[in-house]
Amino acid sequence: MDLKRRIQLYLVGLIIGGVVAYLFYGQRLTNSAWMPSEKIKQRLQSTLVKASPEAEQQLTARALQLNDVRTSLDAASVKTGDTKHSGDSLFYTVETILQGKPSRLIVVGLRDFDRDSTATLMRIEDR
């Protein structure tokens, strides 16, 4: 088998593999939604429903609602290296822009989704 034939067969296999992978994974294959930080953002967007008293005061001082924080997570970046594990809780550090200002959010969620699937905004820090 010469080199030209090998390259042709390789390309056919590559195309078939790409199509099959796209059929299995769909948009997740092309938009990096399978990455850990994207999975965390998806979880926080759907489960961030409460705030600690400290975070409530910070939201009121900034004239924000929790829904504003949740919508800002689309353009946020999760700092997976700064995630703290404390017993059964995970403390996520999320950097986003709130009212045009760069902000850092500390959000806590339980590891065990069966016990409690909600996430809580603990505090907002300026960057």
Backbone bond lengths (Angstrom), bond angles and torsions (degrees), N, CA, C in turn:
res aa  C-N    CA-C-N  psi(-1)  N-CA   C-N-CA  omega(-1)  CA-C   N-CA-C  phi
1 M - - - 1.440 - - 1.531 107.84 -
2 D 1.315 116.63 126.80 1.457 119.98 -178.19 1.542 110.82 -84.99
3 L 1.310 115.98 173.12 1.464 122.69 -174.38 1.533 111.50 -63.92
4 K 1.323 117.20 -38.92 1.462 120.99 -178.67 1.527 110.21 -61.62
5 R 1.309 117.61 -43.26 1.468 122.16 179.75 1.534 110.90 -65.43
6 R 1.320 116.90 -40.00 1.468 120.86 178.54 1.524 111.15 -62.69
7 I 1.325 116.59 -43.33 1.464 120.62 179.53 1.523 110.61 -65.08
8 Q 1.333 117.90 -40.22 1.459 121.00 178.15 1.526 111.03 -62.10
9 L 1.310 117.54 -45.95 1.459 120.62 179.45 1.533 111.52 -66.00
10 Y 1.327 116.04 -37.81 1.462 120.10 177.49 1.528 110.34 -61.53
11 L 1.326 117.61 -45.77 1.461 121.61 -179.53 1.530 111.67 -64.93
12 V 1.313 117.78 -39.42 1.470 120.79 177.12 1.528 109.82 -62.35
13 G 1.317 117.35 -44.48 1.461 120.99 177.80 1.520 112.09 -64.26
14 L 1.316 116.82 -38.74 1.457 121.72 178.49 1.531 111.08 -64.20
15 I 1.306 117.02 -42.63 1.468 121.42 179.38 1.527 110.53 -67.11
16 I 1.327 117.03 -45.78 1.472 119.96 178.83 1.530 110.17 -62.08
17 G 1.316 118.21 -43.18 1.463 121.79 178.37 1.516 112.29 -63.20
18 G 1.324 116.97 -39.62 1.468 120.98 177.69 1.513 112.46 -64.11
19 V 1.332 116.38 -42.07 1.463 120.64 178.90 1.527 110.48 -65.49
20 V 1.316 117.31 -44.54 1.468 120.76 179.65 1.530 110.48 -63.57
21 A 1.319 117.42 -42.48 1.468 120.25 178.60 1.522 110.52 -63.00
22 Y 1.329 117.96 -40.66 1.462 120.80 178.52 1.527 111.00 -65.35
23 L 1.335 117.08 -37.73 1.464 119.90 178.21 1.529 110.89 -65.51
24 F 1.323 118.12 -37.46 1.461 121.13 179.61 1.523 112.02 -74.18
25 Y 1.332 117.47 -46.56 1.458 121.54 -171.23 1.517 114.38 -101.80
26 G 1.308 119.13 -19.66 1.462 121.80 177.38 1.519 112.42 58.95
27 Q 1.343 115.67 -134.87 1.456 121.00 -177.06 1.528 112.67 -66.73
28 R 1.326 117.34 -23.67 1.466 119.47 178.79 1.515 111.12 -61.36
29 L 1.315 117.78 -26.87 1.456 122.09 -179.56 1.521 111.34 -70.95
30 T 1.325 116.98 -33.30 1.456 120.21 -173.63 1.519 114.49 -101.94
31 N 1.342 119.55 -13.96 1.456 119.05 -176.47 1.520 114.00 -115.22
32 S 1.263 119.34 13.66 1.465 126.43 178.18 1.522 113.61 56.97
33 A 1.332 118.67 28.36 1.457 121.52 177.89 1.523 111.81 -70.60
34 W 1.297 117.52 -8.19 1.458 121.09 -179.99 1.524 111.97 -89.74
35 M 1.320 117.79 -7.85 1.467 121.67 -179.94 1.533 109.78 -69.46
36 P 1.334 118.61 149.47 1.470 120.91 -178.58 1.524 113.80 -56.28
37 S 1.325 117.71 -42.40 1.463 119.08 -179.33 1.528 111.71 -65.54
38 E 1.329 117.25 -35.63 1.465 120.06 177.74 1.526 111.03 -69.71
39 K 1.321 117.29 -37.61 1.463 120.90 176.71 1.529 110.45 -63.51
40 I 1.331 117.17 -40.24 1.460 120.90 177.99 1.519 109.96 -64.31
41 K 1.339 117.74 -43.22 1.462 120.55 178.26 1.525 111.21 -61.59
42 Q 1.333 117.44 -41.85 1.461 120.44 177.60 1.523 110.84 -61.45
43 R 1.329 115.75 -42.52 1.464 119.59 179.78 1.524 110.26 -63.35
44 L 1.325 117.41 -45.94 1.461 120.63 -177.41 1.524 111.98 -67.16
45 Q 1.322 117.44 -36.48 1.468 119.53 178.92 1.518 111.51 -63.55
46 S 1.305 117.31 -33.74 1.461 119.52 -176.75 1.526 113.18 -93.32
47 T 1.339 118.95 -18.31 1.459 119.33 -174.38 1.519 114.56 -118.35
48 L 1.325 119.38 -3.30 1.465 121.07 179.74 1.524 108.53 -76.49
49 V 1.326 116.72 96.18 1.468 120.69 -174.06 1.518 113.61 -124.01
50 K 1.337 117.87 -5.94 1.457 118.63 179.37 1.519 110.13 -143.49
51 A 1.333 114.52 164.43 1.453 121.24 -179.44 1.520 108.99 -134.87
52 S 1.308 115.87 149.29 1.459 120.63 176.71 1.534 108.42 -70.93
53 P 1.329 118.41 163.52 1.476 119.61 177.67 1.527 112.95 -57.17
54 E 1.333 117.01 -38.30 1.466 120.43 177.92 1.528 110.51 -62.98
55 A 1.323 116.22 -44.04 1.469 120.22 179.69 1.527 110.82 -68.04
56 E 1.327 117.79 -35.38 1.472 120.67 176.93 1.524 110.18 -60.78
57 Q 1.335 117.40 -42.56 1.464 120.86 178.17 1.522 110.81 -64.19
58 Q 1.317 116.79 -40.40 1.458 120.07 179.32 1.529 111.12 -67.69
59 L 1.319 117.17 -37.84 1.464 120.35 176.93 1.523 110.70 -64.83
60 T 1.332 117.25 -42.47 1.462 120.49 -179.70 1.527 110.39 -66.50
61 A 1.325 117.29 -39.27 1.461 120.37 179.09 1.523 111.43 -64.23
62 R 1.302 117.06 -31.20 1.468 121.32 179.92 1.525 112.35 -93.88
63 A 1.319 117.68 0.81 1.471 123.58 -178.23 1.531 110.67 57.80
64 L 1.321 115.41 47.54 1.462 122.05 179.83 1.522 110.18 -118.96
65 Q 1.302 114.95 159.01 1.455 122.54 171.75 1.523 107.79 -111.54
66 L 1.315 115.19 161.92 1.464 119.42 178.04 1.525 110.65 -62.80
67 N 1.319 116.81 -30.83 1.464 121.03 178.32 1.533 110.82 -64.94
68 D 1.338 117.77 -33.77 1.474 120.89 176.32 1.525 110.60 -63.85
69 V 1.318 116.19 -39.13 1.463 120.94 177.89 1.524 109.72 -65.85
70 R 1.333 115.87 -43.28 1.464 120.29 -178.83 1.529 111.32 -63.06
71 T 1.326 117.61 -39.98 1.467 119.46 179.34 1.524 111.92 -72.67
72 S 1.325 118.04 -25.69 1.468 119.94 178.47 1.524 111.87 -72.64
73 L 1.327 117.65 -12.36 1.464 120.88 -178.85 1.524 112.82 -69.61
74 D 1.344 117.87 -16.35 1.465 119.98 177.54 1.523 111.54 -59.27
75 A 1.329 116.14 -41.69 1.460 120.52 -177.64 1.526 112.23 -100.67
76 A 1.309 117.28 12.10 1.468 121.46 -176.28 1.525 111.28 -81.68
77 S 1.315 114.61 164.46 1.460 119.94 172.82 1.528 107.85 -126.65
78 V 1.319 115.07 130.82 1.454 121.45 -179.51 1.524 107.94 -92.07
79 K 1.309 116.47 127.85 1.464 122.09 178.20 1.529 107.66 -90.71
80 T 1.326 116.19 88.21 1.462 120.46 -176.24 1.517 112.15 -64.56
81 G 1.304 117.79 -27.34 1.459 120.67 177.95 1.516 112.73 -70.21
82 D 1.332 117.00 -24.05 1.460 121.39 179.78 1.519 112.90 -93.11
83 T 1.329 118.46 2.94 1.456 121.54 179.51 1.520 109.27 -67.65
84 K 1.319 115.20 129.49 1.470 120.81 -178.95 1.523 108.86 -106.12
85 H 1.317 116.02 137.81 1.456 123.02 176.98 1.520 107.61 -105.54
86 S 1.320 115.78 124.19 1.457 119.63 179.35 1.523 107.95 -134.94
87 G 1.310 116.00 99.83 1.462 119.17 -178.48 1.514 110.86 63.03
88 D 1.329 116.07 -115.75 1.456 120.02 -179.79 1.527 112.26 -101.69
89 S 1.348 117.74 9.62 1.456 121.72 -177.87 1.519 111.67 -109.81
90 L 1.321 114.95 151.22 1.461 122.75 174.81 1.521 107.98 -119.40
91 F 1.328 117.23 125.19 1.453 122.56 178.17 1.522 108.01 -103.56
92 Y 1.338 115.96 107.97 1.457 121.36 -177.82 1.527 109.91 -91.86
93 T 1.328 116.35 141.11 1.456 122.47 172.62 1.526 107.24 -105.94
94 V 1.327 115.41 120.64 1.461 121.56 -176.33 1.522 108.27 -123.16
95 E 1.311 117.24 127.14 1.460 121.56 177.29 1.517 108.81 -104.29
96 T 1.329 115.69 126.98 1.459 121.68 -176.84 1.527 109.46 -148.36
97 I 1.299 115.84 -178.57 1.465 121.42 177.72 1.525 107.67 -117.40
98 L 1.346 115.22 121.25 1.458 121.90 177.42 1.520 108.57 -116.89
99 Q 1.309 117.04 121.25 1.465 123.58 -178.79 1.528 111.53 53.53
100 G 1.323 116.64 39.57 1.453 121.80 177.29 1.514 115.08 79.72
101 K 1.329 117.64 1.58 1.461 121.10 -179.94 1.519 109.94 -111.26
102 P 1.330 117.84 133.52 1.469 119.51 175.88 1.536 109.65 -64.46
103 S 1.316 115.64 130.33 1.463 121.04 -177.14 1.512 110.17 -135.26
104 R 1.322 113.81 155.83 1.469 121.21 176.33 1.531 106.85 -117.86
105 L 1.329 115.40 127.40 1.460 121.65 179.32 1.520 108.95 -106.79
106 I 1.307 115.96 139.24 1.457 121.51 171.88 1.525 105.87 -110.88
107 V 1.328 115.70 115.97 1.458 122.38 -176.26 1.521 108.39 -122.45
108 V 1.334 116.46 135.63 1.461 120.82 -178.94 1.520 109.76 -115.22
109 G 1.306 115.14 141.53 1.461 122.44 176.15 1.511 109.33 -145.74
110 L 1.302 116.57 155.13 1.457 120.51 178.37 1.519 110.64 -81.41
111 R 1.312 115.84 148.11 1.467 119.92 175.36 1.518 110.92 -67.37
112 D 1.316 115.97 -38.11 1.460 121.64 -176.97 1.520 109.37 -88.27
113 F 1.342 116.70 104.58 1.459 121.29 -178.28 1.521 112.25 -68.50
114 D 1.334 117.65 -22.47 1.466 120.33 -177.99 1.523 111.77 -70.28
115 R 1.321 117.17 -33.81 1.466 119.75 179.80 1.521 111.69 -76.30
116 D 1.323 116.92 -47.10 1.461 121.28 -179.47 1.519 107.83 -156.23
117 S 1.308 116.86 118.21 1.457 120.00 -176.48 1.522 112.12 -96.69
118 T 1.331 118.64 -0.96 1.458 120.14 -177.44 1.521 111.59 -83.42
119 A 1.318 114.92 154.92 1.459 121.89 175.69 1.523 107.64 -113.57
120 T 1.331 116.25 150.14 1.460 122.02 -177.19 1.517 109.52 -123.12
121 L 1.331 115.81 129.58 1.461 120.91 174.67 1.522 107.36 -76.97
122 M 1.320 117.20 118.36 1.464 121.19 -177.12 1.536 112.23 -88.26
123 R 1.340 116.87 -46.30 1.451 119.48 178.85 1.522 110.90 -162.77
124 I 1.317 114.22 163.83 1.468 122.76 178.10 1.516 107.19 -121.60
125 E 1.322 116.47 129.12 1.468 121.47 178.48 1.504 109.10 -120.89
126 D 1.340 116.22 145.84 1.457 120.11 173.27 1.525 108.57 -80.98
127 R 1.334 115.29 145.45 1.468 119.09 177.22 1.495 109.68 -98.91
